[in-house]
Structure formats: C-alpha cells, structure tokens
Amino acid sequence: MTKDVLVEIGLEELPARFVDDAENQLLTKTGNWFNDLRISYTSIVSFSTPRRLAVLIKDVAEEQTSLEEEVKGPALKIAQDEDGNWTKAAVGFTKGQGQAVDDIYTKDVKGTTYIFVKKQIIGKPTHELLPQFNEIITSIQFKKNMRWGEQSLRYARPVRWIAALFGHDLIPFEVAGVKADNRTYGHRFLGKMTTLSAPDEYEKALEGQYVIVNPEKRRQMIIDGLRKAEAEHGFRIPEDDELLNEVCNLVEYPTVFVGSFDESYLSLPPEVLITSMKEHQRYFPVQSKDSKLLPYFVGVRNGDGYALNTVVKGNEKVLHARLSDAQFFFEEDQKQPINYYLEKLERIVFQEKLGTIGDKVKRITAISDQLTKWLNLNEETRSNTLRAAEICKFDLPTNMVDEFTNLQGIIGETYALNAGEEQAAARAVAEHYLPVQSDGVLPETVEGAIVSIADKIDTIVGCIFAGLIPSGSQDPYALRRQATGVLKILKAYNWNITVESLLNLAEQQYKDSNTGVSEKEKSRTEIKRFFSHRITYLLKESAIQPDVIQAVLYNGIGIIPYLAAKAENLSYERNNPEFKPVQEALVRVLNLASKTDLLTISRGIFETDSEQKLYETYLTVKDDYESANNNQEAANALRQLGKLSQPIHDFFDHNMVMTDVEAIRNNRLALLNNIAALICTYADLSAIEWKQHF
C-alpha cells in the first residue's frame, strides 16, 4: 500500500526573488530526505506562490525498505582461540550487532581472514518518520532572514500555517510555534480557509480559492494574457523573461490588464519610461510594430477580473504621478549647465579615504589620457575620450539620477547630447559603466572602453589601497565584477597593454594625489594577486586547465589577449600526442636549468657536434621566437620553440651534462639555462601535467 504526502508552508508574502530558489531547495531537500531514509515514492512535484511553498510526493511507501548489511568483525586469529572456541572479542562483536556466534562466517580480505555477520535493518513505519520533516522546512536558506515574535527561527518571512498530510492522516510536527494541520488558506482577499481531506486534492482545492499553486501554469496564464492583449490592441509587448518571472512570483491568481498614459510623456527618454513601468510598477512596456514606445502599458493584477476598469484607472493614476515627477526632474535638470553638476561632484564623497567623486574624475581623466597615448589614437578620438572622462559622472547629482539611480550614465548621455557635447563623448558617458554584470555587454566604442577601464581600475586600486579587499561573499564595491570587466574589455579590443602597466598607472594617481591612502608594497602585491585570481577565474570559464593557467601566469599577467591565446594553445597541445617529443625536450631543459643560474656560454669549450648544433639552433630560434612573441603570435611562438626539440634530444643523447670537468659542465648548464629562460618567457611548461600517451 502507498499513500501520497503533502506538505505546505504558509508564509507572509515572500520577496519575488526568493520564491524560485526556495521552491527548488524544498524540492531537492525533500527528494534527498526520502531517499536517505529509504522511503520509496514515484514522483515529487513542487508548488510555490508568494504566500506558500509546497511539495506533493506521490505513492509513498508505508514503511522504509529493510536492509541486510554485511558487517566486518575482528580477524579470525583474534576471534578464535587455539582450541577453535570463540573469544570474548567475537562474542562482543556479534552481540553488538544483535546476532549470535552461530551467525558468524569468514571471508579473506587482502590475505587476512576476518569474521562477518549479516545484520538485518528492519524498516520503520513511514508515519513514525514523517514528523522529522520539520527539519527540511527549517533548513531552507534565504539571502536575507528575519525573526518574529519570540521565535528563534530565522526565516525569510514569518510562518503562518502548515498543512501536512500522509494520505488522510495528519503529520504531527511543529515549526516556529505553528502546528501542522490539514487546513490551507486561499487568496488573501478572494479566498478562504479550506480543509484538505487528501493530498491529491491540493491543487484543485486552492484553484477554487483563487490560488494557482503551479508556477508554470501561472506563468502561462500571464503569457496568454499578454498575447491576447497584443491581438486585441495591435501592439507588441517585448519579451522580458526576468520581468515575467518576477510578476509570476508576485501574484497568486493573475489577470492581465491594459492601461495608458498621456502621449506627451513620450518626449521623455525611453529608458525613463521603461524604468518607471518595469522597475517601479512591474508593468510591461508596449511598442509599435517598428519597435517605438507607445503610450500604453500592460499590468498583471493579483486577482480576478472583477471591477478591472477601476484597477486600470488606479494604476494609470500611479504611473501618471511617477511620469509627472520624471518630466519635472528632466526639465529642471537641464536648466543648469554641465559645469554646475561637475562642481557639485567636488562635494560628494566617493569613499572617505579616496576623496570626492570630483577627485575620482580627475584620476579617471589622467588614466584615460595616458591610455589614449599608449594606443596612439587620432586627435578626434583622443579629444572625445578625454571629454567623456571629464564629464562621465556629471549626472550623479541630477534630480533624475537621484530618482532613477539605475539610469546613471544613460541620463548623462541624454543630457550631454542636449548640452551640445559630441555624440562620441556623450555615448562614452553611458558606456563607461559597462559591463554592469560579469557576463554583461561591453562598451561598443573605443572612447567608452577607455573610460570604463579607467573608472574601474581606479576604483579597484583605490579600494585595495584603502584596505577594502573583497573577502568571501563580501564585495560591497563590486571589485570582482569590475576587474572582470577590465580584463574582458582588454581582450575584446585586443589592446597591447599589460595589466601590470595599467595597475602601475592607476597606482601612480594615488601617489600624486592628496587622498588619505598611499602606495604600499603590501597593497601592490595584493592588487596583483587579486587580478591573478580574476584572470584565473576567466580562463577556467573558458575550459582552460588549472595547470595551464599556472604555466602562463609564470611571468605575470601581461597582455590579456596574448595570455589567453597562449593558454588556449597549450591547452590543446597538452593532449596532442604529436607534441609529446617537443614537450619532453623543453621540460627536460627546464628541469636541469633549475639547478643553476649560469648564463655565460663559451663556444670554444663545446666538445661535440650536437652541443654546437643546439647552440646554433638556439640562436636562430631566439630571433624568430622573439619576433613571434613580440607580435603576440601564440601558435607561431610555440612552434619556434618546438624547433629546439630534436637538437635538445640529440644533445642529451650524446652529452653528459653533469660531467666531472667543471668548465664543460658549467658551459652546458649555461646553454640549457639560456634556452630555459627563453622558454619561460612563453610559459613555465614544467607546471603543466602533460597527458601521457602510450
């Protein structure tokens, strides 16, 4: 016989961003719990709304699966005396397992005979184990927790009810003072308390109380409503999975409605309108067939269609108030010139040890200036880059950014264009915040990329100088994300700039500034280590093996595109059987060269043709390799080093390096050390765990 199990956790409204993860945790933890306890079932289904998390386990066995376990005891020579009688050790062992000496049998384990018994573990009734399910409920983790009343449990929101059934029977347990019952609660305003007689009626019973507990069904209801609105009104609702998921987790019974706003508000930047609708009200913006924003919005009500016109009017009134404020801010902000806001930056603190935002802008401008010189940009691009750097933060004190903080940069671009700034400079103001996520889009313009790097590298170096080093999950200034952004931009633009020179440039700004931080060797080391960890993370994302990463970082980070190309090249050759002779030759040189620091080679001391041949090949390869290395030709550079392979093998076949004649020994070591130094400018190949080929 089997029965279904239902457990529902009733809560105060959960934040939408918590719901999916909590549901997944409950589903996973429930499956693991039943499996660990050897309670069989056929399937588990999870449910979630803002006010509840639930699992329905189908066809649950009424008792655990019994086990027969083989238990190893002491060695036979200990378990029996000379007369073949069982010793106290054997008797104690069997007694401890609930067996008798008659149940003993022997087996050989690695040449030694041991005694064994088979132990029966009888399964317990499931109803005796289910009350322990409260541990699963309390184990669910949330990003933020709270406590309520006199309860010690920390949870995302207070637990208000628990429904728990095993077939028709109540599962008795308690969480945070709330006892499990067979009652659940419908929609907060449209539903009522409902008594459940069996788990399988759960979903249907709640649907009758205006609660759609299946999130996929709820999501599809919203999608169907959006498609219907498109068909009826002839407009287009852009796909937005993030907003769709959020809205799905904000409602228990979705009803889609269409509202409108005054067409005059379309004069505002589209980003302002979209932010007002999406971020503040969770509305879906509406576009025409040619992707122009229209004066409509689509919302989702948490309820049925009763008095929907009244709901629409209420939402239109709220949006009108927001857009009216936005229009006022937009017009008021532009009554002042850009310099007015730049002066305000001198009074806004960026970080107490790093000065004001005005100080930061000066550092960004200085770094950007040097980058334009390193990149040898034309005068127009250089001029636009420096202007973008000078005004990149001017929109921060504006009313609009104060109200719509996520539009920093975007508002700056709009205001800059309206103030007559060059389009390239204005665009860079918006782009210098990119990427806003580690996997986000990068700046599309050179000007935006340069100012973005300057801004981010200044923040990273300054924060680490100030002791604000990320640890664990704590990274309040998003230094990891910003470092990732710097590295990705350098790679995407294929710039011939080393990370070390970039860090030195940023460090120099603090050395020359009047901020409260100073350049310290310990901080410099920490900064380099921080970036090494970031590039390691990025290379691992590209499926580069850890040993290859260690090898290419031997001489520091250097030029990012070249470093990545070397890593990809070595990652391929690591498993290439045709590269094996090259790898063996070069690694053998590295291993022997580690025993000396000699570098002076005397051609007159060479004794064998193979010695002479290796030296001559080295001189030829050195020039060709350095040319390829300077041109950042990763594959060609390694190919040039590979030309040393056969001469190296011949050298070791015909020469004893560690000969008793000191002058010859030192000369051979010096030759190998010079070759090793050349190899190591590419990578430390001895750090790679080369795949064995047989």
C-alpha positions in Angstrom: 0.0 0.0 0.0 1.1 3.5 -0.7 -0.2 7.0 0.2 0.5 10.5 -1.0 2.3 13.1 1.1 1.6 16.8 1.1 3.5 19.5 3.0 2.6 23.1 2.5 4.4 26.0 4.3 2.2 29.1 4.5 4.1 32.4 4.9 3.7 36.1 4.8 4.4 37.3 1.2 7.9 36.3 0.1 10.0 38.7 -2.0 9.6 37.6 -5.6 13.4 37.0 -6.0 13.3 34.4 -3.1 10.5 32.2 -4.4 12.1 30.1 -7.2 15.2 29.3 -5.2 13.2 28.4 -2.1 10.9 26.1 -4.1 14.0 24.4 -5.7 15.6 23.9 -2.3 12.4 22.3 -0.9 12.1 20.0 -3.9 15.7 18.9 -3.8 15.9 18.5 0.0 12.6 16.5 0.1 13.9 14.1 -2.5 17.2 13.6 -0.7 15.4 13.2 2.6 13.1 10.4 1.3 16.0 8.7 -0.4 18.3 8.8 2.6 15.5 7.3 4.8 14.9 4.6 2.2 11.3 5.6 1.8 10.2 4.8 -1.8 7.9 7.0 -3.9 7.1 7.5 -7.6 7.4 11.3 -8.0 7.7 14.7 -6.3 6.0 17.8 -7.5 6.7 21.3 -6.0 4.5 24.3 -5.9 5.1 28.0 -5.0 3.3 31.3 -4.8 4.3 34.5 -2.8 2.5 33.1 0.2 3.3 29.4 0.1 5.9 26.6 -0.7 4.6 23.1 -1.1 5.6 19.6 -2.2 3.4 16.7 -3.2 5.1 13.2 -3.0 3.2 10.6 -4.9 2.8 6.9 -3.9 4.9 6.9 -0.8 5.6 3.5 0.8 4.1 2.9 4.3 7.4 1.8 5.6 11.1 2.0 5.0 12.9 -0.5 2.8 14.5 -3.1 5.0 18.2 -3.7 4.6 20.6 -6.7 5.0 24.0 -5.3 5.9 27.3 -7.2 6.0 29.4 -6.2 9.0 33.1 -7.0 9.3 34.4 -8.0 12.7 37.9 -8.8 14.0 40.4 -11.0 12.3 39.8 -14.8 12.8 43.0 -15.2 14.7 41.6 -12.8 17.3 38.1 -14.1 17.2 39.1 -17.7 18.0 41.5 -19.2 20.5 43.9 -22.1 19.8 41.1 -24.6 20.5 38.8 -23.1 18.0 36.5 -21.5 20.6 35.0 -18.0 20.1 36.8 -15.4 22.1 35.2 -12.5 24.1 36.1 -10.3 21.1 33.9 -12.5 18.8 31.1 -12.7 21.3 31.1 -9.0 21.9 31.1 -8.2 18.2 28.1 -10.4 17.4 26.2 -9.2 20.5 26.8 -5.6 19.4 25.2 -6.4 16.0 22.2 -8.1 17.6 23.4 -11.5 16.3 24.8 -14.8 17.9 28.1 -16.6 17.3 26.2 -19.1 15.2 25.7 -16.4 12.6 29.4 -15.9 12.1 31.0 -16.6 8.7 34.5 -15.8 7.5 36.0 -14.1 4.4 39.5 -13.3 3.2 40.3 -9.6 2.9 43.7 -8.9 1.4 45.2 -12.1 2.6 43.8 -12.0 6.1 40.7 -13.9 7.3 38.0 -11.9 9.1 34.7 -12.8 10.7 31.5 -11.4 9.4 27.8 -11.4 10.3 24.8 -10.2 8.3 22.7 -7.6 10.1 19.1 -7.1 9.4 17.9 -3.5 9.5 14.1 -3.6 9.6 12.3 -0.6 8.1 10.3 1.6 10.3 6.8 2.7 9.6 6.8 5.9 7.4 4.3 7.6 9.7 6.9 7.5 12.5 9.5 9.2 10.4 7.4 11.9 8.7 7.3 14.2 11.8 11.0 14.8 11.3 10.2 16.6 8.1 10.1 19.8 10.1 13.9 19.8 9.7 13.6 20.1 6.0 11.4 23.2 6.4 13.8 24.9 8.8 16.8 24.1 6.6 15.7 26.2 3.7 18.2 29.1 3.2 17.3 32.6 2.1 19.5 35.5 1.1 18.0 37.6 3.9 16.3 36.4 7.1 14.2 37.8 9.9 12.9 36.8 13.3 9.4 37.5 14.6 7.7 37.4 17.9 9.6 35.3 20.4 10.7 32.7 17.9 14.4 31.8 17.5 14.0 30.6 13.9 15.4 32.9 11.2 13.4 32.8 8.0 12.6 35.0 5.1 9.1 35.7 6.4 7.0 34.5 9.3 5.4 31.1 9.1 1.6 31.4 9.4 0.3 27.9 8.7 1.5 24.4 7.8 -0.6 21.8 6.0 0.8 18.3 6.3 -1.0 15.1 5.3 0.1 11.4 4.8 -2.9 10.1 2.9 -5.9 11.1 5.0 -3.8 11.3 8.2 -2.3 14.5 9.7 1.5 14.5 10.1 2.2 15.8 13.6 5.0 18.3 13.8 5.6 22.0 14.6 7.7 24.8 13.2 8.2 28.2 14.9 5.2 27.6 17.2 2.9 26.7 14.3 1.5 23.2 14.4 0.8 21.2 11.2 -2.8 20.9 10.3 -5.0 19.8 7.4 -6.1 23.3 6.6 -4.8 25.7 3.9 -5.7 29.2 3.0 -6.8 30.7 -0.3 -6.2 34.1 -1.9 -5.7 36.8 0.7 -8.8 38.7 -0.4 -10.8 36.4 -2.7 -10.3 33.0 -1.0 -10.9 31.5 2.4 -9.7 28.7 4.7 -10.0 25.3 3.2 -9.8 21.9 4.8 -8.0 19.2 2.8 -9.0 15.6 3.1 -6.3 14.1 0.9 -3.0 15.4 -0.7 -4.1 14.9 -4.3 -6.9 17.4 -4.0 -4.5 20.2 -3.0 -4.0 21.9 -6.4 -7.7 21.8 -7.4 -8.9 22.9 -4.0 -6.7 26.0 -4.0 -7.6 26.9 -7.6 -11.2 27.1 -6.3 -9.9 29.7 -3.8 -8.2 31.8 -6.4 -4.7 30.4 -6.0 -2.8 28.9 -8.9 -0.1 27.0 -7.0 1.7 25.6 -10.1 4.1 28.4 -11.1 4.3 27.2 -14.7 0.6 27.3 -15.1 0.5 30.8 -13.5 3.3 31.9 -15.9 1.4 30.5 -18.9 -1.8 32.4 -17.8 0.2 35.6 -17.9 1.7 34.8 -21.3 -1.7 34.0 -22.7 -3.0 37.3 -21.3 -0.1 39.2 -22.9 -0.7 37.5 -26.3 -4.4 38.3 -26.1 -3.7 42.0 -25.3 -1.4 42.1 -28.3 -4.0 40.7 -30.6 -6.8 43.0 -29.3 -4.8 46.2 -29.4 -2.4 45.6 -32.3 0.7 46.5 -30.4 3.8 44.4 -29.4 5.0 43.5 -25.9 8.7 42.8 -26.0 9.7 39.5 -24.4 11.2 40.0 -20.9 11.7 36.8 -19.0 13.1 38.5 -16.0 10.1 40.7 -15.5 7.8 37.8 -16.4 9.3 35.6 -13.7 9.1 38.4 -11.1 5.5 39.1 -11.9 4.7 35.4 -11.8 6.1 35.3 -8.2 4.2 38.4 -7.2 0.7 37.1 -7.8 -1.4 34.0 -6.9 -4.2 34.5 -9.4 -3.0 36.6 -12.4 -5.3 38.7 -14.5 -3.7 40.8 -17.3 -5.0 44.3 -18.0 -4.0 47.2 -20.3 -3.6 50.8 -19.3 -2.5 54.0 -20.9 -0.6 57.3 -20.1 -0.5 60.7 -21.6 1.2 60.7 -25.0 3.2 63.9 -24.0 5.3 61.7 -21.7 6.8 60.1 -24.8 9.1 63.1 -25.0 11.0 61.7 -22.0 14.0 59.4 -22.7 12.6 55.8 -23.4 14.8 54.5 -20.6 12.9 56.7 -18.1 9.5 55.5 -19.2 10.6 51.8 -19.2 12.2 52.2 -15.8 9.1 53.8 -14.4 7.0 51.0 -15.7 9.2 48.0 -15.2 11.3 48.7 -12.1 8.7 50.8 -10.1 5.4 49.3 -11.1 6.3 45.9 -12.8 4.4 46.8 -15.9 5.2 45.5 -19.4 6.1 48.4 -21.8 4.4 48.4 -25.1 5.9 49.0 -28.6 4.6 49.5 -32.1 5.4 47.0 -34.8 8.5 49.1 -35.7 9.7 49.0 -32.0 8.7 52.5 -31.0 7.4 53.0 -27.5 3.6 53.6 -27.3 1.6 55.4 -24.5 0.3 52.1 -23.1 1.4 49.6 -20.5 0.3 46.0 -19.5 0.0 45.0 -15.9 -0.9 41.9 -14.0 -3.5 42.0 -11.2 -3.3 39.6 -8.3 -7.0 38.7 -8.5 -9.9 38.1 -10.9 -11.5 40.4 -13.5 -14.0 42.0 -11.1 -14.1 45.8 -11.4 -11.0 45.6 -13.6 -11.7 49.1 -15.1 -11.3 50.5 -11.6 -8.0 48.7 -11.2 -6.8 50.1 -14.5 -7.7 53.6 -13.5 -5.8 53.3 -10.2 -2.7 52.0 -11.9 -2.9 54.8 -14.5 -3.1 57.3 -11.8 0.0 55.9 -10.0 2.0 55.8 -13.3 0.9 59.4 -14.2 2.3 60.6 -10.8 5.6 59.0 -11.5 5.9 60.2 -15.0 4.9 63.7 -14.0 7.7 63.7 -11.4 10.1 62.4 -14.0 9.2 65.1 -16.5 9.6 67.8 -13.9 13.1 66.4 -13.0 14.0 66.1 -16.6 13.2 69.8 -17.4 14.6 71.2 -14.2 17.9 69.3 -14.5 18.6 70.8 -17.9 18.2 74.4 -16.7 21.8 74.1 -15.4 25.0 73.6 -17.5 27.2 70.6 -17.1 29.8 72.6 -15.2 27.2 73.2 -12.5 27.0 69.5 -11.8 30.8 69.0 -12.1 31.3 71.5 -9.3 28.8 69.5 -7.2 30.9 66.4 -7.6 33.7 68.2 -5.5 31.4 68.0 -2.5 30.2 64.4 -2.9 32.4 61.8 -1.1 33.3 58.8 -3.1 34.9 57.0 -0.2 36.3 58.6 3.0 39.9 57.5 2.2 39.7 58.1 -1.5 38.3 61.6 -1.6 35.3 63.0 -3.5 33.8 61.9 -6.8 35.5 65.1 -8.2 38.8 63.6 -7.1 37.9 60.4 -8.8 37.0 62.1 -12.1 40.5 63.7 -12.1 42.1 60.3 -11.7 39.9 58.8 -14.4 40.8 61.6 -16.8 44.6 61.2 -16.1 44.4 57.4 -16.7 42.3 57.9 -19.8 44.8 60.4 -21.1 47.7 58.0 -20.8 45.7 55.2 -22.4 45.0 57.3 -25.5 48.7 57.9 -25.8 49.6 54.2 -25.4 47.0 53.3 -28.0 48.2 56.0 -30.4 44.7 57.2 -31.1 43.9 60.0 -33.5 43.3 63.5 -32.2 39.5 63.4 -32.6 39.1 60.1 -30.7 41.6 61.3 -28.0 39.7 64.6 -27.6 36.3 62.8 -27.3 37.8 60.3 -24.8 39.2 63.0 -22.5 35.9 65.0 -22.6 34.0 61.8 -21.8 36.3 61.2 -18.9 35.9 64.7 -17.6 32.0 64.6 -17.6 31.5 60.8 -17.0 30.0 61.4 -13.5 28.3 64.7 -14.0 24.8 63.2 -14.0 25.1 61.8 -10.5 23.9 64.9 -8.7 20.9 65.4 -11.0 17.4 65.0 -9.8 16.7 62.4 -12.4 19.5 60.1 -11.3 18.6 60.6 -7.7 15.1 59.3 -8.6 16.2 56.7 -11.1 19.6 55.5 -9.9 19.9 52.7 -12.4 19.9 55.2 -15.2 23.2 56.8 -14.3 25.2 57.2 -17.4 22.1 56.8 -19.6 20.8 60.1 -18.3 24.3 61.5 -18.6 24.4 60.7 -22.3 21.0 62.3 -23.0 21.9 65.5 -21.0 25.3 65.7 -22.7 23.8 65.5 -26.2 21.2 68.1 -25.3 24.0 70.3 -24.0 25.8 70.1 -27.3 28.5 67.6 -26.5 30.0 65.4 -29.3 28.0 62.2 -29.8 31.1 60.0 -29.2 31.8 61.7 -25.9 28.2 61.5 -24.8 27.9 57.8 -25.8 31.0 57.1 -23.8 29.4 58.6 -20.7 26.7 55.9 -20.9 29.1 53.1 -21.9 31.7 53.6 -19.2 29.5 51.8 -16.7 29.6 48.7 -18.8 29.7 45.8 -18.2 27.1 46.1 -15.4 27.3 42.3 -14.8 30.3 40.0 -15.1 28.7 38.5 -18.3 27.2 41.7 -19.5 27.7 43.6 -22.7 30.9 45.6 -23.2 31.3 49.1 -24.4 31.0 49.4 -28.2 33.1 52.5 -28.7 36.8 52.9 -28.1 36.0 56.1 -26.0 33.6 54.2 -23.8 36.0 51.2 -23.4 38.9 53.5 -22.3 36.9 55.5 -19.8 35.3 52.2 -18.5 38.8 50.8 -17.8 40.0 54.0 -16.2 37.0 54.2 -13.9 37.1 50.5 -12.9 40.9 50.3 -12.4 40.9 53.5 -10.3 38.1 52.0 -8.0 39.9 48.7 -7.6 43.4 50.1 -6.9 42.0 52.8 -4.6 39.8 50.4 -2.6 42.6 47.9 -2.1 44.9 50.7 -1.1 42.2 51.7 1.4 42.0 48.1 2.8 38.6 47.4 1.2 39.6 43.9 -0.1 36.8 41.6 -1.0 36.5 38.5 1.2 34.2 35.6 0.8 30.8 36.8 -0.4 31.5 40.4 0.8 32.4 42.7 -2.1 30.4 46.0 -1.4 32.3 47.9 -4.1 31.8 45.0 -6.7 35.6 44.9 -7.2 35.5 41.4 -8.7 32.9 42.3 -11.3 34.8 45.5 -12.2 38.1 43.6 -12.5 36.4 41.0 -14.8 35.1 43.9 -16.9 38.6 45.4 -17.3 40.0 42.1 -18.4 37.2 41.3 -20.8 37.5 44.8 -22.4 41.2 44.4 -22.8 40.7 41.1 -24.5 37.8 42.2 -26.7 39.7 45.2 -28.0 42.9 43.2 -28.4 44.9 46.1 -26.9 48.7 45.7 -26.5 48.7 46.9 -22.9 49.9 44.8 -20.0 47.8 44.6 -16.9 50.8 45.4 -14.8 51.4 48.8 -16.6 47.7 49.6 -16.2 48.0 48.9 -12.4 51.1 51.0 -12.2 49.3 53.9 -13.9 46.4 53.7 -11.5 48.7 53.4 -8.5 50.6 56.5 -9.6 47.5 58.6 -9.4 47.2 57.9 -5.7 50.8 58.6 -5.2 50.4 62.0 -6.8 47.0 62.8 -5.1 46.1 64.2 -1.7 43.9 61.3 -0.7 44.3 59.5 2.6 45.8 56.4 1.0 49.4 55.8 -0.1 51.2 53.3 -2.3 52.4 50.4 -0.2 54.2 47.3 -1.4 51.8 45.1 0.5 48.9 46.7 -1.3 50.6 46.4 -4.6 51.1 42.7 -4.1 47.5 42.3 -3.0 46.3 44.1 -6.2 48.4 41.8 -8.4 47.1 38.7 -6.6 43.6 40.0 -6.9 43.9 40.3 -10.7 45.6 37.0 -11.0 42.6 35.4 -9.3 40.3 37.2 -11.7 42.1 36.1 -14.8 42.3 32.5 -13.4 38.5 32.6 -13.0 38.0 33.8 -16.5 40.4 31.2 -18.1 38.6 28.4 -16.1 35.3 29.7 -17.6 37.0 29.1 -21.0 37.7 25.5 -20.0 41.5 26.1 -19.5 43.0 23.6 -17.1 44.4 24.9 -13.8 48.0 23.7 -14.5 48.0 25.5 -17.9 46.8 28.7 -16.2 49.6 28.4 -13.7 52.1 27.9 -16.5 51.1 31.0 -18.5 51.0 33.2 -15.4 54.6 32.4 -14.5 55.8 35.8 -15.6 52.7 37.7 -14.5 49.5 38.5 -16.4 50.9 40.7 -19.2 48.8 41.3 -22.3 45.4 39.7 -21.8 44.7 38.6 -25.5 48.1 37.1 -25.8 47.9 35.4 -22.4 44.5 33.9 -23.4 45.9 32.7 -26.8 48.9 31.0 -25.1 46.6 29.3 -22.7 44.3 28.0 -25.4 47.3 26.9 -27.5 48.9 25.0 -24.6 45.5 23.5 -23.5 45.3 22.0 -27.0 48.9 20.8 -27.1 48.6 19.3 -23.6 46.5 16.5 -25.1 48.2 16.3 -28.5 50.3 13.2 -29.0 52.3 14.8 -31.8 53.5 17.5 -29.3 54.9 14.9 -26.9 58.6 15.0 -28.2 58.6 18.8 -28.0 57.1 18.8 -24.5 59.6 16.2 -23.2 62.6 18.1 -24.7 61.6 21.5 -23.4 60.5 20.3 -19.9 63.8 18.3 -19.6 65.7 21.6 -20.2 63.6 23.4 -17.6 64.2 20.7 -15.0 68.0 20.8 -15.5 68.3 24.5 -15.7 66.6 24.9 -12.3 69.9 23.7 -10.8 72.0 26.6 -12.0 72.0 30.4 -12.6 74.8 30.3 -15.1 74.3 32.2 -18.3 77.7 32.8 -19.9 78.3 30.4 -22.9 81.8 29.8 -24.4 81.6 28.4 -27.9 85.3 27.3 -27.7 84.5 24.8 -24.9 81.9 22.8 -26.9 83.1 19.2 -27.3 80.5 17.6 -29.6 78.7 18.4 -32.8 75.3 18.1 -31.0 76.4 20.7 -28.5 77.4 23.1 -31.3 74.2 22.3 -33.2 72.0 23.0 -30.2 73.7 26.4 -29.7 73.3 27.4 -33.3 69.7 26.4 -33.4 69.1 28.3 -30.2 70.5 31.5 -31.7 68.3 31.1 -34.9 65.2 30.2 -32.9 65.8 33.0 -30.4 65.4 35.7 -33.1 62.4 34.0 -34.8 60.7 33.3 -31.4 61.2 36.8 -30.1 59.7 38.2 -33.3 56.6 36.0 -32.9 56.4 36.7 -29.2 56.6 40.5 -29.8 53.8 40.2 -32.4 51.8 38.1 -29.9 51.6 35.1 -32.3 51.0 32.4 -29.7 50.9 29.4 -32.0 53.9 30.6 -34.1 56.0 31.4 -30.9 55.4 27.9 -29.6 56.2 26.4 -33.0 59.5 28.2 -33.0 60.4 26.8 -29.5 59.4 23.4 -30.9 62.3 23.7 -33.4 64.7 23.2 -30.5 63.1 19.7 -29.8 65.3 17.5 -31.9 68.6 19.3 -31.2 67.8 19.0 -27.5 67.1 15.3 -27.8 70.4 14.8 -29.7 72.2 16.9 -27.1 71.1 14.7 -24.2 71.8 11.5 -26.3 75.4 12.5 -26.9 76.4 14.6 -23.9 76.6 14.2 -20.1 75.6 17.5 -18.7 76.9 16.9 -15.2 80.4 15.8 -16.3 83.3 15.9 -13.8 85.1 18.6 -15.9 83.8 21.8 -14.3 84.3 24.2 -17.2 82.4 21.8 -19.6 79.7 21.2 -17.1 79.1 24.9 -16.4 79.1 25.7 -20.1 76.5 23.0 -20.8 74.4 24.2 -17.9 74.7 27.8 -19.1 73.5 26.8 -22.6 70.5 25.0 -21.1 69.7 27.9 -18.8 69.6 30.3 -21.7 67.2 28.0 -23.5 65.1 27.7 -20.3 64.9 31.5 -19.9 63.6 31.7 -23.5 61.0 29.0 -22.9 59.8 30.7 -19.7 59.1 33.9 -21.5 56.3 31.9 -23.1 55.2 29.8 -20.1 56.5 27.5 -17.4 55.9 24.3 -19.3 57.1 22.2 -16.3 54.0 23.3 -14.4 51.7 21.5 -16.9 50.6 18.0 -16.2 51.1 16.6 -19.7 48.8 13.9 -20.8 50.6 10.5 -21.1 50.3 8.8 -24.4 51.1 5.0 -24.7 
